[in-house]
Amino acid sequence: MTGGAPLESVSLCARLGQRWGGSCGAASGSRTMSPAVRGLALAALLVLSRDSGCAQAAGTGGARKPSVVLILTDDQDVCLGGMTPLKKTSALIAEMGISFSNAYVPSALCCPSRASILTGKYPHNHHVVNNTLEGNCSSKSWQKIQEPYTFPALLKSMCGYQTFFAGKYLNEYGAEDAGGISHVPPGWSFWYALEKNSKYYNYTLSVNGKARRHGENYSADYLTDVLANMSLDFLEYKSNFEPFFMMISTPAPHSPWIPAPQYKKSFQNVSAPRNGNFNIHGKDKHWLIRQAKTPMTNSSIQFLDDAFRKRWQTLLSVDDLIEKLVKKLELLEELDNTYIFYTSDNGFHTGQFSLPIDKRQLYEFDIKVPLLVRGPGIKPNQTNKMLVANIDLGPTILDIAGFDLNKTQMDGMSLLPLLRGDKNVTWRSDVLIEYQGEGHNSSDPTCPALGPGVTHCFPDCVCEDSYNNTYACVRTLSTSWDLQYCEFDDREVFVEVYNLTADPHQLTNIAKTIDQEILEKMNYRLMMLQSCSGATCRTPGVFDPGYRFDPRLMFSHGIWAHRLSTRSL
C-alpha cells in the first residue's frame, strides 16, 4: 500500500485474532496469522454476527448474501463537473454499472443529508435540521431516537453483516455534550470516525471509541489515504463466512481543500465553469440570492477559481482510493458479489448567481449529486434517468440483504429493481427538498449593515445563509414536466418555480406566469410531502396518473393560506 501507512492494521488484526494467541505483523504491509488462530477468529465472528432476521436475498441461489460498499464524498457537485477528475472511478464503477442522472439530496447540507442516508428518512422525520448540536446533529436525541434504527444497525443486528465505518460521520460527532468520541453508534463492528468536520491533517479519530490523534505527516496522516488503508486492512481480515457492509466517508472535496503533495500542481489551467448562471444577478429570487453583488469582485472570482482547482485536486486521492478498493476486492474474489455505491452528501456552487462558494440553496448545483453503482446483476454502461434520492440508499441496501422493508419506517424506495433492469417498474415522479436556514442572533461584525440573522458572510458582505433561508420544494420529473416548485417560510412567503426543460440554469422564476392550476396542485403536493412518513412519502405525485387533488385542503398551507388570511384582514 502506498500514500499512507496501514495505521489500523494492528487493531483490526488484534480484534480478529490476537486475543487467541496469534501474531500480527506490520512490516512492509505484511500480515501474519496462523490458520488455527484465523479459523478461531472467523468462527467467533460467525457466532457474533449470525443472521437473525433477513430472508435470503433474491437471486443468490443460497450462496452468501451480497456485500455492499458505500463511498460518500463531502460537498461533491455533479452539475459543475465534479466527476471530471475521477477517471478511475468512472471506469471502475460507472462504466461497469449504472449512473443515475437525476439523483438528489433532500437537504443540501452535510449533517441533514447524512442523517437522511443513514435513516432513509426526510429531514422532517429524522429532525436533523442543520450542522449544530442544537439542530440535532449527532445530539443525544439523535443517538437515542434515530441511531438504533439506521440501516447499518439493522444490517448488523438482523442480517448478520459485518459492518465497517471510516471517515466523517456527522459534523458534531465527538462533541463532549453528546458523549464525546467514546460514543460508538449501534450497528458498527469496526468504527473509525472523524471527530467533528472534514479535515485532511491534524485530526482525531475515534478508533472503536478510543481517541487516536493524527498530525501532518503525509505518509502517515493524510486522511483520504488513511481511510483507504483502513479499508484494505478490513477486507484483509474480515470474516469470509459472512457478508460485509463498508461505509467510507472521505473529507474530499470539502474545505480546507488540501490536496496530497503529488497532486498540488494538477489542473493549473482549470477555472470554475462560466456556465449560464455564473456571476449573474439572481433576479426574481429569494432576497438572500438577490443580495449577492453582481458582478463579483475580482478577488472573489480569484478565490472561487482557486477553491475549484483545489477541490478537484483533493478528489484525485479519492480516485486512488477507489482503484485500491476495487483491486483488493478483485484479489480476494469478492468483487463479483459486491455492490459498490458512490455518491456525495450534497452539491456545491462556485459563483452561480454571484454566490461565491457554498451549498444549502435550492438550485440544481446544490441539490443534485453523483450516484454510481456496480454489482451483481447490473449491466455495464447504463444511464438511468429515474428520479432518485439519498433516502433510497438505506432501503436499497437492506433490500440487497433480504430485509423486509415493511418493517422499517423509511421514506425512501429500494433502487434494486432499477439496478437489475426490471421491466414495468412503477416509480415516483417527485421528491421533497427541505432546508431550515441558519443565522446568528447578532450582526456579522464585517457586515453590520445587513443586521442580525445572517451567516457565512464573505468579505464583500455576500452572505450564503440566513434564518429565513428556510424553504421546501417539490422537485418533479415526469414524461411531461421537469419542474421545481418552492415556498419560503418568511414574511414574503416567497415562491420560486422553474421549468428546467426550457430553463436548465434556473434563470427565470415563472411563479407569476405558470398556470394557476399547476401552482395549486404543486402547493397541495408540497403540503402532503412535508407531512409524509414512510409509505405516504411514496404516493403518486402531481403528474402521476394516480394523483388525486382535493382543492378544499389546499388552503391550510403555504402561500395560499397566507393569501387567504391576508384577504380576510
C-alpha positions in Angstrom: 0.0 0.0 0.0 1.2 3.5 -0.8 0.4 7.1 0.2 -0.2 6.5 3.9 0.8 3.9 6.4 -1.6 1.0 7.3 -2.2 2.5 10.7 -5.2 0.5 11.7 -3.9 -3.0 10.8 -2.7 -3.9 14.3 -6.0 -3.1 15.9 -8.0 -4.9 13.3 -5.7 -7.9 13.4 -5.9 -7.9 17.2 -9.7 -7.8 17.2 -9.8 -10.7 14.8 -7.2 -12.9 16.4 -4.5 -11.6 18.7 -6.5 -12.4 21.9 -6.4 -16.1 20.8 -2.6 -16.1 20.9 -1.9 -15.1 17.2 0.6 -12.6 16.0 0.1 -9.5 13.9 2.9 -8.3 11.7 3.1 -4.9 10.2 6.4 -4.7 8.4 6.1 -3.6 4.8 2.4 -4.0 4.9 2.6 -7.8 5.6 0.3 -9.6 8.0 0.7 -12.9 9.7 -1.9 -15.0 11.4 -1.8 -18.8 11.9 -4.5 -20.8 10.2 -5.7 -22.1 13.6 -6.0 -18.6 15.0 -7.6 -17.2 11.9 -10.1 -20.1 12.0 -11.0 -19.3 15.6 -11.4 -15.6 14.9 -13.6 -16.3 11.9 -15.7 -18.8 13.9 -16.1 -16.2 16.7 -17.2 -13.6 14.2 -19.6 -16.0 12.7 -21.3 -16.6 16.0 -21.3 -12.8 16.9 -22.8 -11.8 13.6 -25.3 -14.6 12.9 -28.2 -13.8 10.6 -31.3 -13.3 12.8 -33.9 -11.6 10.7 -33.2 -11.3 6.9 -34.5 -13.6 4.2 -32.1 -15.0 1.7 -31.6 -12.2 -0.8 -33.3 -12.8 -4.1 -31.2 -14.3 -6.9 -28.3 -15.5 -4.6 -29.2 -19.2 -5.0 -28.5 -20.0 -1.4 -25.0 -18.5 -1.6 -23.6 -15.9 0.8 -25.6 -12.7 0.5 -24.0 -9.9 -1.5 -21.7 -7.5 0.3 -22.0 -3.7 -0.1 -19.6 -0.8 -0.1 -20.8 2.8 0.1 -18.3 5.6 -0.7 -19.6 9.0 0.4 -17.7 12.2 -0.6 -18.2 15.6 1.0 -19.6 18.5 -1.0 -19.0 17.0 -4.4 -21.2 18.5 -7.1 -22.2 16.9 -10.3 -23.6 19.9 -12.2 -20.3 21.8 -12.4 -18.0 18.9 -13.4 -17.4 17.4 -10.1 -16.9 13.9 -11.6 -14.4 15.1 -14.2 -11.2 14.4 -12.1 -12.4 10.9 -11.3 -11.2 8.9 -14.3 -10.6 5.7 -12.5 -13.9 5.9 -10.6 -15.8 6.4 -13.8 -14.1 3.4 -15.4 -14.3 1.1 -12.4 -17.9 1.9 -11.3 -19.8 3.9 -13.8 -18.7 2.0 -16.9 -19.1 -1.3 -15.1 -22.5 -0.5 -13.9 -25.2 2.3 -13.8 -25.1 6.1 -13.4 -28.2 7.8 -12.1 -28.5 11.2 -13.9 -31.2 12.5 -11.6 -30.0 11.8 -8.1 -31.0 14.4 -5.4 -30.5 15.1 -1.7 -33.5 16.1 0.3 -31.4 18.8 2.1 -28.2 20.4 0.6 -26.2 20.4 3.9 -23.9 17.8 5.3 -25.5 16.7 8.6 -29.2 16.6 7.5 -28.2 14.8 4.3 -26.0 12.2 6.0 -28.8 11.6 8.5 -31.1 11.0 5.5 -28.7 8.4 4.1 -28.4 6.6 7.4 -32.1 6.6 8.3 -33.8 6.6 4.9 -35.9 9.5 6.0 -36.6 13.1 5.0 -35.3 15.7 7.4 -38.8 16.4 8.8 -38.8 12.8 10.1 -35.3 12.4 11.4 -35.3 16.0 12.7 -31.7 16.9 11.9 -32.1 20.4 10.5 -28.5 21.8 10.4 -24.9 21.1 11.3 -25.2 22.0 15.1 -26.0 20.0 18.2 -29.0 22.3 18.6 -30.0 21.3 15.1 -29.9 17.6 16.3 -26.6 16.9 14.5 -25.2 13.9 16.4 -27.1 15.1 19.5 -28.2 12.8 22.4 -31.7 12.9 21.0 -30.4 11.7 17.6 -28.4 9.0 19.3 -31.4 7.8 21.3 -34.2 8.0 18.7 -32.6 7.6 15.3 -29.3 5.7 15.6 -30.7 2.4 16.7 -32.8 2.2 13.5 -30.3 3.2 10.9 -29.8 0.7 8.1 -26.3 -0.3 9.3 -27.8 -1.1 12.7 -30.4 -3.4 11.0 -27.8 -4.9 8.7 -25.7 -5.9 11.7 -28.4 -7.0 14.2 -30.9 -8.5 11.9 -29.0 -9.6 8.8 -25.6 -10.8 10.2 -23.5 -8.4 8.3 -20.0 -7.3 9.4 -20.1 -3.5 9.3 -17.2 -1.1 8.9 -17.2 2.7 9.0 -14.3 5.0 8.3 -14.3 8.8 7.9 -16.6 11.7 8.5 -19.8 10.6 10.2 -21.9 13.7 11.3 -20.5 17.2 11.8 -20.9 17.3 15.6 -19.8 13.7 16.2 -17.4 13.6 19.1 -18.8 16.7 20.8 -18.4 16.5 24.6 -22.0 17.4 25.2 -23.1 14.3 23.2 -20.9 11.6 24.7 -17.6 12.5 23.0 -15.7 10.2 20.8 -16.2 7.2 23.2 -19.7 7.0 21.7 -19.9 4.3 19.0 -23.3 4.2 17.3 -25.1 0.9 17.3 -24.6 -1.2 14.2 -20.9 -0.9 13.6 -18.5 -3.8 14.1 -15.5 -1.6 13.3 -15.6 2.2 13.9 -13.0 4.7 12.7 -14.9 8.0 12.8 -13.5 11.5 12.4 -14.1 13.9 15.3 -16.3 16.8 14.0 -16.0 18.2 10.4 -13.8 17.3 7.5 -10.0 17.7 7.8 -7.0 16.3 5.9 -4.3 16.7 8.7 -4.3 17.3 12.4 -7.4 15.5 13.3 -8.6 12.9 15.9 -10.3 9.6 15.0 -12.5 7.5 17.3 -11.0 4.1 16.9 -13.8 1.9 18.3 -14.3 4.6 20.9 -10.7 5.4 21.7 -9.0 8.6 20.6 -6.2 8.4 18.0 -4.6 11.7 17.1 -3.0 12.4 13.7 -0.6 15.1 12.7 0.6 16.5 9.4 2.9 13.8 8.1 1.6 13.0 4.6 2.7 9.3 4.6 1.0 8.6 8.0 -1.7 11.2 8.3 -3.3 12.3 5.1 -6.9 11.3 5.9 -8.1 10.1 2.5 -5.1 7.7 2.2 -5.6 6.6 5.9 -9.2 5.7 5.1 -8.1 3.8 2.0 -5.6 1.8 4.1 -8.1 1.1 6.9 -10.5 -0.2 4.3 -7.9 -2.5 2.7 -7.0 -3.9 6.2 -10.6 -4.6 7.0 -11.0 -6.5 3.7 -7.8 -8.5 4.5 -9.0 -9.6 8.0 -12.8 -9.7 7.8 -14.7 -13.0 8.1 -15.0 -14.9 4.9 -18.2 -16.6 6.0 -20.4 -13.5 6.5 -21.3 -10.7 4.1 -20.0 -7.2 4.9 -21.0 -3.6 4.6 -18.4 -0.8 4.4 -19.1 2.9 4.5 -16.1 5.0 3.6 -16.7 8.7 4.0 -13.9 10.9 2.6 -13.1 14.5 3.5 -12.7 15.4 -0.1 -13.6 17.7 -1.7 -14.7 19.7 1.4 -12.7 22.7 2.6 -10.0 23.3 3.6 -9.2 21.7 0.2 -5.7 20.4 1.0 -4.5 18.1 -1.8 -1.9 15.3 -1.5 1.6 16.6 -2.3 1.8 14.8 -5.6 -1.4 16.5 -6.8 -0.7 20.1 -5.8 0.2 21.1 -9.4 -2.7 19.3 -11.1 -5.4 21.3 -13.0 -3.3 24.6 -13.1 -5.2 25.8 -16.1 -8.7 24.9 -14.8 -11.2 27.6 -13.6 -14.7 27.4 -12.2 -17.1 26.8 -15.1 -18.5 30.0 -16.6 -21.9 28.5 -17.2 -25.3 30.1 -17.8 -25.9 31.2 -14.2 -22.3 32.2 -13.3 -21.7 35.7 -12.0 -25.2 37.0 -12.9 -27.8 38.6 -10.7 -30.5 36.3 -9.3 -33.4 38.5 -10.2 -36.9 37.3 -9.2 -35.3 35.1 -6.5 -35.4 35.0 -2.7 -33.9 38.0 -1.0 -30.8 36.1 0.0 -29.9 35.5 -3.6 -30.8 39.0 -4.6 -28.4 40.5 -2.0 -25.4 39.0 -3.8 -23.3 41.6 -5.6 -23.1 41.4 -9.4 -20.6 41.4 -10.9 -18.5 39.7 -8.3 -15.2 41.4 -7.3 -12.0 40.2 -8.9 -10.8 38.9 -5.5 -14.0 36.8 -5.1 -13.6 35.3 -8.5 -9.9 34.5 -7.9 -10.8 32.9 -4.6 -13.5 30.7 -6.0 -11.3 29.7 -9.0 -8.6 28.6 -6.6 -11.1 26.7 -4.5 -12.4 24.9 -7.6 -9.0 23.7 -8.6 -8.1 22.5 -5.1 -11.4 20.7 -4.8 -10.5 18.8 -8.0 -7.0 18.1 -6.7 -8.4 16.5 -3.4 -10.6 14.2 -5.5 -7.6 12.6 -7.2 -6.8 10.9 -3.9 -10.4 9.6 -3.8 -9.9 8.2 -7.2 -6.8 6.4 -5.9 -8.9 5.0 -3.0 -11.5 3.6 -5.4 -8.8 1.9 -7.5 -7.2 0.3 -4.5 -10.5 -0.8 -3.1 -11.7 -2.4 -6.4 -8.3 -4.2 -6.9 -8.4 -5.6 -3.4 -12.0 -6.9 -3.8 -10.9 -8.5 -7.1 -7.8 -10.1 -5.5 -10.0 -11.5 -2.7 -12.5 -12.8 -5.2 -15.2 -10.6 -3.6 -15.8 -8.2 -6.4 -18.4 -10.2 -8.3 -20.6 -10.5 -5.2 -20.2 -6.9 -4.0 -22.3 -3.8 -4.8 -20.3 -0.6 -4.8 -22.2 2.7 -4.4 -20.6 6.1 -5.0 -22.3 9.4 -4.1 -22.0 12.7 -2.3 -23.8 14.3 0.6 -24.7 17.4 -1.4 -23.6 19.5 -4.3 -21.8 22.9 -4.4 -21.7 26.2 -6.1 -18.8 28.4 -7.2 -20.1 31.8 -8.4 -23.6 30.8 -9.5 -26.0 33.8 -9.1 -22.9 35.6 -7.8 -22.7 33.5 -4.6 -19.0 32.8 -4.1 -18.8 29.2 -2.6 -21.1 27.1 -0.5 -24.2 24.8 -0.8 -27.6 24.9 1.1 -29.5 26.6 -1.7 -32.5 25.1 -3.6 -30.9 25.1 -7.1 -29.7 22.1 -9.1 -26.0 22.7 -8.5 -26.5 22.3 -4.7 -29.2 19.5 -4.5 -28.1 17.2 -7.4 -25.3 14.7 -6.7 -23.5 11.9 -8.5 -24.8 8.3 -7.9 -22.9 5.4 -9.5 -23.5 1.7 -8.7 -21.9 -1.5 -9.9 -22.7 -5.0 -8.6 -24.2 -8.4 -9.2 -26.9 -8.4 -11.9 -26.1 -4.8 -13.0 -25.4 -4.4 -16.7 -22.4 -2.2 -17.6 -22.5 1.3 -19.2 -26.1 2.2 -18.2 -27.6 5.6 -17.5 -30.9 5.7 -15.6 -33.0 8.9 -15.7 -35.4 8.0 -12.9 -35.8 10.4 -10.1 -33.9 9.0 -7.1 -32.8 10.4 -3.7 -30.3 9.6 -1.0 -33.2 8.4 1.2 -33.3 5.5 -1.2 -29.8 4.2 -0.3 -30.8 2.6 3.1 -33.9 0.8 1.7 -31.8 -0.4 -1.3 -29.0 -1.8 0.8 -31.5 -3.5 3.2 -33.3 -4.9 0.2 -30.0 -6.3 -1.1 -29.6 -8.0 2.3 -33.1 -9.5 2.1 -34.6 -7.4 4.9 -38.3 -6.9 4.8 -38.7 -3.2 4.1 -42.2 -3.2 5.5 -40.6 -3.5 8.9 -38.9 -0.1 8.6 -40.2 3.5 8.8 -38.1 4.6 5.9 -39.4 7.2 3.4 -37.2 6.1 0.5 -37.6 3.4 -2.1 -35.4 0.5 -3.0 -33.4 1.0 -6.1 -32.9 -2.7 -6.6 -35.5 -3.1 -9.3 -33.8 -0.3 -11.3 -30.4 -1.7 -10.7 -31.5 -5.1 -12.1 -33.3 -3.6 -15.0 -36.7 -4.9 -14.1 -39.4 -4.0 -16.6 -42.6 -2.2 -15.8 -41.3 -0.7 -12.6 -43.7 1.9 -11.0 -41.6 4.8 -9.9 -42.0 8.2 -8.3 -42.3 11.4 -10.2 -41.3 13.8 -7.4 -39.1 14.2 -4.3 -39.2 16.7 -1.4 -36.3 19.2 -0.8 -36.4 21.0 2.6 -34.0 23.2 4.4 -34.1 25.2 7.7 -31.9 28.3 7.4 -29.2 29.2 9.9 -28.3 32.7 11.2 -26.6 34.5 14.0 -28.6 36.5 16.5 -26.0 39.3 16.3 -24.9 41.2 13.2 -21.8 40.0 11.4 -19.1 42.4 12.5 -17.7 42.7 9.0 -21.2 43.4 7.6 -23.1 45.4 10.2 -25.4 46.9 7.7 -27.0 43.6 7.0 -28.3 43.3 10.6 -28.7 40.1 12.6 -29.9 36.8 11.2 -27.3 36.1 8.5 -24.3 33.8 8.5 -21.5 32.5 6.3 -20.7 36.0 5.0 -17.8 36.8 2.7 -15.5 39.8 3.0 -17.6 41.6 0.4 -20.7 41.1 2.5 -22.3 38.4 0.4 -24.0 36.0 2.8 -24.7 32.4 2.0 -27.4 31.7 4.6 -29.9 33.3 7.0 -32.7 32.4 9.4 -35.3 32.9 6.7 -33.5 31.0 4.1 -36.0 28.3 5.1 -37.8 26.6 2.3 -39.4 23.5 1.0 -39.6 22.3 -2.6 -41.2 19.7 -4.8 -38.8 18.5 -7.5 -40.9 16.9 -10.2 -39.6 14.9 -13.1 -42.0 13.1 -15.4 -42.6 12.5 -19.1 -44.4 15.8 -19.4 -42.7 18.1 -16.8 -39.2 18.9 -15.4 -40.3 21.3 -12.7 -39.3 22.7 -9.4 -41.8 24.4 -7.0 -40.5 26.0 -3.8 -42.0 28.0 -1.0 -40.1 30.1 1.6 -41.1 30.4 5.2 -40.6 34.1 5.6 -42.6 37.3 5.6 -42.8 37.4 1.8 -43.9 33.8 1.6 -41.8 33.9 -1.4 -42.3 31.3 -4.2 -39.9 30.1 -6.9 -40.9 27.9 -9.8 -38.6 26.7 -12.6 -39.3 24.9 -15.8 -36.0 23.1 -16.2 -36.8 21.8 -19.7 -36.8 25.3 -21.1 -34.5 26.8 -18.4 -31.9 24.3 -17.1 -29.9 27.1 -15.4 -33.0 28.2 -13.4 -32.6 31.8 -14.6 -36.3 32.7 -14.8 -38.8 32.3 -11.9 -42.1 31.5 -13.5 -44.2 31.6 -10.3 -46.2 34.6 -11.6 -46.8 33.2 -15.1 -47.3 29.5 -14.8 -50.8 28.1 -15.0 -52.7 28.7 -11.7 -54.0 25.1 -11.6 -50.4 23.7 -11.6 -49.5 26.1 -8.8 -52.4 24.9 -6.7 -51.6 21.3 -7.3 -47.9 21.8 -6.5 -48.8 23.6 -3.3 -51.1 20.8 -2.3 -48.4 18.2 -3.1 -45.9 20.1 -1.1 -48.2 20.0 1.9 -48.6 16.3 1.5 -44.8 15.6 1.3 -44.0 17.9 4.2 -46.2 15.8 6.5 -45.5 12.4 4.9 -43.9 9.5 6.7 -42.9 6.1 5.4 -45.3 4.8 2.7 -47.2 8.1 2.4 -43.9 9.7 1.1 -44.2 7.4 -1.9 -47.8 8.2 -3.0 -48.4 9.4 -6.6 -47.1 12.9 -7.5 -48.9 15.7 -9.4 -48.0 14.2 -12.8 -48.7 10.6 -11.9 -51.9 9.0 -13.3 -53.0 8.1 -9.8 -52.7 11.6 -8.3 -55.8 12.9 -6.5 -56.2 16.6 -5.9 -58.7 18.0 -3.3 -58.6 21.8 -3.6 -60.6 22.1 -0.3 -57.5 21.1 1.6 -55.2 23.4 -0.3 -55.8 26.5 1.9 -54.4 25.0 5.1 -50.8 25.5 4.0 -48.2 27.8 2.5 -48.8 30.7 0.1 -52.5 30.0 -0.4 -53.2 30.1 3.4 -51.2 33.3 3.6 -53.2 34.9 0.7 -56.5 33.8 2.2 -55.6 35.2 5.6 -54.4 38.5 4.0 -57.7 38.9 2.2 -59.7 38.4 5.4 -57.8 41.2 7.3 
